[in-house]
Amino acid sequence: MPIDAQQGPTLHFAIVGQPKSGTTALAHFLTQHPQIALSKPKESAFFATDFHRESDAFHGRQVYFSYRSVADFAGLFGHARPGQLLGEGSTSSLYSTEAARNLHAHNPALKCIMLFRDPVEMVQSLHQQYVNETVEDIETFGEAIAAEADRAAGRRIPVRVRTPAYVQYSKRARYTEQISRFEELFPADQILVLLADEFRDDNEGHYVRVLRFLGVDDSFRPEFSTIHGSQAPRSRALNRALNRPGMKRWLQSLLGPRRYTAVRDRFARMALKAQPRAAADAALVTALKGRYRPHVIEFGEHIGRDLVTQWGYLD
C-alpha cells in the first residue's frame, strides 16, 4: 500500500489506458475543465510499485520512478484548487501487476478510464517513443521485437531502460489480462473503456462521455488539438544529452513536479521534431497480427466489441 488516503490527496479518477493510445490527449483536454485537476506530471507511476522494485534491482539503485512517498504524491497536486476532482494518468498502471490493487486500497470509489489501441500500432509507436527518449537502444522495431526472448532472459536490456519489463513490448498486447485486474476490484460502473481510434475520430463525443462518467459539467468544451504526433530527434547527440537520467533527477529535485514538467516539455520541443512514422515492414506486421490475434479476439469478446474486424485482425 504506497499511500494512506488520510495523509495525502485522494484521487477521484485515474486514466490507466495503454500508452500511445490517446491518454495524453484526454488528460490535456481534462486539464482545461475548471472542475478537474490532473497531476503534474501526468504520469507519476506512483502506484506501479512492482516496477519501482524491478527498476531498482536492475540499476542497483533508484534511478527512475521518482514519486514514491506521500509527500511526493501530494506535490503532484500543488496546483489543485479546493473542490476540484483529482486525477492521474499513468499508463504503467494497466501494465503493472500491483497498481490496480494499490489504487483500490487508495480509494475503492476511484473511477478508472481506459483507452485501448490496435496492439500492433501501439507497440510500434511505443518503441519509437522509447527510442526518442533514449531508453531503447535497438532502433529498428523488428529487431526490438525479435530481442524479446533474449530480454526476458535478462540479456540485451538497454542500460537506460526505466525497468526491463518496459521493453517486453508483446506483453502489452494482453489487454484482457490487464483489464481483469481492475474488474476484480472495481465495479463495472467505475470503469470506462474507450477505443483509441474512435476517440481520435470523435474527440468531443468521447470527451462528453468522460465528463458524464466523472459527474462534472458536461457542457464545457476545451480546445481540441492534436497531441503527441509522431516525432524524431532533431539531433541525436542533443537528444541523448537532454535525456540523461541524472539530469532528469536533478531537475526534478530542484524544480518540483510542476516546474519540472514545464521544463521537460520545453526540452522535448527542442530535441524533437514532427516526422511521419516510418511504416513497419509488411511481413512483420502480418506476423505480429497473427501473434496478437488470439489476444484481440479474447479482448473483443470480453468487452463485447468486434475488434477483429475493427482493427484488421481477420484471417
N, C-alpha and C positions, 0 to 999 in steps of 0.2 A: 504494500500500500504506500505509494510515494507521497501522498499529501493528505493531510487532515482537513476536511472541508471547514472545520471550525477555526482553523488557523490561517487560512488563505482564502482567496476569492473562489467562489463556486461557479463552475461552468454551467451554463444553461444548455449549450449545444456544442457539438463537435462535428467538423467536416472531416470525415475519416476515409474519403474515397481514394481510388487509385491515383498514383502520380500521373502527370501528363494527361489528365482526364477532365480538366476544367475546374479543379478545386481552387486554383489561384484566381481565376476569373470570378468565380462565385464569391470568394472571400472579398475580392476587390469591390464587387457590387454591394455586398452586405455592409462593408465598412462605411459606405455613404449613407446608410439608413440611420436616422437620428436615434432610433431606439436600440441600436446594436453597437457593441464594441468588440472587435476582433483582436486577438492577441497580437502583439508586435514583438518579435516576428511572428508571422502566421504559423510557421512550423517550428515548434519547440521540441518535438519528440519527447516531451516530458513524461508521458505515460508508457512509452515503449521501453520499459526497464530491462527487458531481455537484451535489447540492442545496446543499452548502456554497458552491461556486463561483457557482452561479446566484444564490443569495441575496445574496452579497457584491457581485456585479456589479449587481444590481437596486438595492440600497440604497446602493451606493457605499462601503460599509464593512461590517465584521462587526456585524450586529445580532442575528441568530439563530444557532442551531446552536453552542452554547457549548462542547460537548465535542469537542475535536479533537486534543489531544495525548495522548501515552502517560500523562502524569500525570493528565490529565482522566479518561481511561478507567479508570485504576487507582482513582481516587476514587469511581467508581460502585459499587465493591465493598468499601469500607472496613468494612462491617458483616459481611462473609462470614467464616465460620469455616473452619479447615483441614479439608480433605476434602469440603467441600460442592461440588456441581455448580454452576457459574456459568452464569447465563442472562441474556439481554437481550431486550427486547420492542419494537423499533422497527417500527411499521407502514410507515414510509418505506422500509424495506429491500426490500420486494417491488416497490414502485413505482420505486425507483431503478434506473438502468441500470448502476450501478457497485457497489452494495452486495453482490450475490452474489459477484462476483469478489473484493472486499475481504474478505468473510467467509471465503471458501475459502482465500485467501492467509493469513489469520489462523490458521485451523485446518481443514485438509482433512477432519478427522474430525468436524467440527461436525454436530450434529443440528438439523434445521430443522422447525419446527412452523408450519403454515399454516392459517389459517381464512379461509373464503370465504363471502360472503353474497350473496343476490339483489342484483345490482348496482344496480337502481333504488332499493331500500330503503337500500342502503349509501350511495349518493351523496346521497340526500335527508337522511339522518341526519348525514352528514359536513358537508354545507352548514350545517345548524343548529348543529353544534358550532363551526364556524368563525365563524358569526355571534355565538355566545355568547362566543367568545374575542376578538372584535373584530378578527379578521384577514380578515374578509369584510365588505365594505360594501354588497353587494347583498343585502338581507334576504329578498327573495322568491325562492324556489327556482327557479321557472320563468324568472325574469329572469336569474338567475345562469347557468342552462344556456344561455339564448339569448345570453349575453355571451361564450360560449367562443370563438367565432370572432374577435371583437374582441381578446380577451385573448391568443389565440395570436399575434396580430399586434402585441402589446405595448401595446394600449390598454385602458383601464378596469381596470387592475390595482390592487387595494386597496393603499394606502400601507403598511398594517401586515402585509401578507401575508408569511409566512415565506419563501416562494420562489414565483415566478409559476406554476410547474408545479402547485402545490397547488390552484389554482382551475380547473384543466383537469379538471373532475370526470369527464367521459366517458372520459378516458384510463384512469381507474382500472378501468373495466369490461373491459379487455383482459387477462383473467386468464391465458389460455394463454401469451401473450407473456411475462408476468411470471414464471409458474412455470417456463417453459422456461429462463430464465436460470440458475435453480438446478439444474434437471435436467441441464444441460450440464456442470455441475461436480461435483455431489454424486451419489453412487449412490442408487438408489431406496430402499435400506434406511435411509438417513439423512434421508428426507423423509417427514413425516406430514401428510396433508391431512385437515382436518376441515371440516364444513359448519356454519355458524353456527346455522341453525335446529335442526339435530339436537343440537348442543352445548347450546343453550338448553333443549331439551326433556329432555335427559338429561345433566345436569352430571356426575353421579357416574360413569356408564358411560364417558364420554369422558375424564374425569379419570384413570380407571384405565388407559385406552388410552395416555394420555400418559406416565403413570408407567412402564408397561411398556416403552414406546418409549425412555424415558430410562434404563431399567435401575436404578430405585430401588425401595424398598419400596412395593409396590402395595397394602398393607393399610391404609396411613394415609389417613384421611379428614379434610379440612378442614371449616371451617364454610362451607357453600354459602349464598350470599346474592346478591341482585340488585346488580349493579354498574353504575353509569352509566346509569340510565334517562333518559328524555327530560327535558331541562331548559330553563329560560328565565331571563333575568336578573330579579332582584328589582328592581333599579334600573339603568337603562341608564347613568346617569352614574357610579355606583359601579363597575359592571362595567367600563366603559371605563377608569376610572382605575386599577383593580387590574390591568388587562391591558396597561398601558404597557410597551413593550419595555425602556425604560431602567430602570424599576423592577425588572423581572424580572432583567435583567443584574446590577444592583446587589445584589439579594438572593442571586443565585447565587454571586457572588464573595465576599459577606460570610459566607454561611452554609455553603457547601459543598453537595454533592449531596443528602445525607441530610436535613439540616435544611431546605434549600430545598424539597424535595419535601413535607415535612410542612407547612411554612408555605403553600406553593402550594395544597395541598389544603384547608387551613383557609380561605384566601381564597375558593376556589371555593365552599365551603359558604356563605360569607357573601353572595357575589354572585349565586348561582344558586338556583333553587327547582325542585322537580319539577313538571313540567307535561306533560300528554299532547301528543304531537307532532301538529301540525295535518296533516290529510290533504292529500296533494298533489292538485292538480287532476286529475280522472279522465282528461281528454283528454291532459294532459301525461304521465301515467303510461303510457297506451296508446302514445303516440308514442315514449317512451323505451324501452318494452319492444320495440317494433318496431326501434328503432335498435340496441339491445343484443342482440337475439335471435341474430344470427349469432355473436356472441362467446359467448353462453350455450351455443348448440349446439356450437361448437368446443370449449369448455372441458369440457362434459359428456362428449363423445366422448373427449377427452384423458384424463380421469380414470376413464372407464368408468361414468358415472352419468347417469341420465335427469333432467337438471336442467331441461329444457324443461317437463316435467310438474311436477316438484317445486317449481319457482319460479314457475310460471304463465306461461310464455312460449309457450303454444300459439297457433297462428294463430286 
